[in-house]
Amino acid sequence: MSHMQLVQEQKGDGLTFRIHALTHVTRYSASSDGELAETRVMDGRFTVEAQLHGSGVLIEPGAFQYSHGNIQAKVEQQAKGGFLSRAIATAGTGESAFATRFTGQGKVWTEPTRKHFIIAESSGAKGDDMILDDKAFYMAQDTMQLGTHTHTSIAGALSGNGLRQPKLSGKGIFVVESPVPVSEVEVIELSGSDSLIVDGDLMLMYSASLNVELRPLVRGLRNAMRSGEGLVFMISGQGSVFLTPTHRNLSAATL
C-alpha cells in the first residue's frame, strides 16, 4: 500500500507478522514522464498485519481494524486471571479476561497507534517463557499460552494482592507494544553470577526463569525518603531482560 512503509517482518509456522509505518504526503512533483509523483514521510503511527496461512492469532481486544480473506473471529475466555491489558484490573480480582482469536486464510489488520511494535519469537523450550509489562502484550500466535504470573515474593506489596504480570509460554511468534522503537530497546543477559537493579517503568519483558524481588532501593524509611527513590526490581538468575531506558512513565512500581 502506498500509504504504508514496511518496517519489520517475521514468518512463523502458518503465520506472518508485518509491522507497517503509516506515511503522509509532504510534496507533489512532476516526474520526467509527466506523471504526478508523491514524496512521503512516516507520520509516527504504526499498524500490524497478521497474514494467516494455516495458523491463528490472538489479539488484544479493541485492537482489530479489519480483515480480508476467509477469516473467522471468535471471542475466547482466557484462563482464570487472564491478563490482557484492558482486563488487568479484573485479573487482580480473579475474574477471567477475553481475547479475540482469528483463524482461516487471509490478513488481519490492527488499528493505527503511535506506540511502537516489536516482533519476537519463542522456541517453546523450558525457560523460554516471557513475563511482560502489563501494557506490552498486543498479539500472539494461538499456539502460545496466555497466562498471569504472580510474584509471590512480594505478595501484599500492592493492594494486598502481590504483583501480577502477563506471561507468554509455548512455541510461536508474538508482538509486543513498546513505548520506544526497537533500536532503543536494551537487552541485558544475566549469567547467574550477576544481578540487575531496575526501575519497573523501564522493563518491557524478561525471562520467566529469572528471580525477581520488588523492594525499596535502600533499606529503611529514612534512607528511602532521602534517596527519593521508590520501589525497584532486584533481578537475579539466568535469562534476558528487555529494557526501555529512553522512556519514562509513572507506574505502580515507582509509587
N, C-alpha and C positions, 0 to 999 in steps of 0.2 A: 504494500500500500504506500502511495506517495507521501502520505502524511505521517508515516512512521519510519523509524530507523531501528534496525535490529542491533541490540547491544549485547545479548548473551543467548546462547542456545545449548541445550544438553539433551541427548537422547537416552532414553531408558528402554526397558523391555516392554514394548507396546505403547509407549508414551513419549512425547517430545515436549519439552518446555521451551518457550521463547519469550524473552523479555524485550519489549519494544519501547523506544523513547518516542513520544509524540513530538511533531515538529510543526512549525508555522512559517508562512512566507514572510521574508523580510524585504525582498526585492524582485521585481519583474524586469526581464530584459529580453531583447530580440536576439535570437540565435542567427547563425550565418545563413540558415535556410529559410529565415523569415518567421519561424515558429516562436511563440512566446515561451521563454524559459523562466523557471522559478528558482530563487535562492532561498533555501530553507534552513532553519536552525532549530535545535532542540529547545522546547519551551519549559522543561523542568518536570513534565508529567510522564508517567510510565504506566504500561499495561502489560499483563501477562497473557500469553496464548498457550493453551494446552491442546496439543493435537493428539487425539485418541486413535490408536490403531491396534486395538487388542487388549488394552488395559483401561483402568478407570482412574478417576481423580476425585479427591475430597477437597472441597473449597470452603473457605471461611464464609459463613452466612453473610449476605449483603454485598459480597464482592463480585458476584456474577453480573455480566453486562449482556452478552448474547452468545448463542451457539449456532453453528452451521453444519448440517450433515444429519446423519441418523443418530441423534443423541437422545438418551433417556436420562431424566433427572429424578432423583428421589431424596427426600429429606430423611436422614437416618439419625436415630438416637445413639449417641456415643455411650461408652461405658460410664458407670456412675462416677461422678466427679470429673466429667469431660471438661475440656479446658478452653475451647475456642474463645478468643479474646472478648467477644461481645457477651460471653456467658461465664466469664471468670468469677463474677460475683456469686453466681449460683453454684459454682464448683465448691466455694467455701462453705455452702450450706449442705453439700452432699447431694444436691439435685443433679439431674442429667442435663447435658448440653446436646446440641444438634449440629450436624454438618450436612452439606449438600453433596451428594455423590452423583457424578456424571459418568455414564458408560456409553459404549457404542463406537461408531466410526464418525469422525469429524473433528471440528475445532470448537473450543470453548474460550471465550474472551472475558477478561475481568474489567471492572470499572477503572478508568484512569485515576491515578493518585500521584501526589508529589513525594510520596515515600519511595525509597529505592528498594530493589529486589535482588536477592542472591539465590542462585540455584545451587543446591548441594546434593550429594548422593551418599547413601548409607549402604554398606555391604551386607548388613544383617548379621554380621558376626558378633559374638559375645563381646560386650564392652563398647560396641559402636553406637549404642543408643545416645540420643542427644537431649539435653534439657534446654528449653528455650525461654527467652524472656516472654512474659505473658501477653505481649503485644506483637510478637515476632511471627507467629505462625500465619501462613497465608494459604498454602495448598500443599497436598502431598499425594503421591501415588497411592491408590487404595490397597496396595499390597502391604502398606505400612500400618502400624497400630498407633492410635492416638490415645494418650492417657494423661494422668496427672501425677506428678512426683511431689511428695510431701517431705520437707526437710524435718525429720523427726528430732534432730539435734537442737533445733531452735523452736520447738513447739511452744506456743504461748507467747512468742515474741511479738506476733502481730495479731491482735484481736483474740488472743487465746487459742487460735487455730493453727499456729505454725505458718509456714510459708509454702504455698502450693505453686508449682510452675508446670507449664506444658512439657510433655515428654513424647518424643517420637522414637519408635523402635521398629525393627524389621528392615527388609531389603527394599530399596526403591529410591526414587529421586523426589526431592521436595523443594519448596520455595519458601524463603523467609522474608519478611518485610523488615528493612533496615532503615534507620534514620540517616545513614551516610552511605555513599557509594562503596562498592566492593573494594575499590582501590584504597579506601581509608580504614578498612577493617584490618585489625591486627590480630594475628593468630599466635598464641603463646603455647608452646608444647611443654608440659610438665613431665619430668622423667621419674618422679617418685622420690628424688632426693632433695628437691627444692619445693618452694611454695609460692603462692601468689596472694597478695592482699589487694582488693579492688573495690571501688565504689560500685554498688549494684546497678547504677544507672548505665554503666558502660558495658555490661555483659549482654551480648546478643544471644549467645548459646555456648554450651560447654558439654564435655563428655559426661555421661551419667556415671561413669566409673570413678569420677573424682569425689573426694571427700570435701564437703562444703559446710562451713560453720558461719553463722551470722552473729557478730558481736561488735562492741564498740572498738574503735581503732586503738584507744588507750583505755586501760583499766581504771576504774574509779570515777565517780560522778564529778569530782572537782577537776580532775585531769581532762575528762571529756568536755567539760564546759570551757576549759581554757584552750583546748585544741580547736574547737569549733567544728569538729567532725562528728557525724552521726554514726550509724551502723555500717560496717563494711563486711564483705565476704572474705573469709580466710579459706583458701583452696589448696589442697594438697593431694598427692597421689599421682597416678599416671593418666594422661589424657590431654585433650586440647581445649583451650579457652578462646573464644572469638570475642574481641573487644571492639568498641567504637569510641576510641579516645577523643575524637574530634567533636563528639556530641555531648551536650549537657541537657538533662531534662529531669526535673524533680520526680522521684519515685518513692515508694514506701520504704525502700532500703536506706534512704537518707533522712527519714523523718526522726 
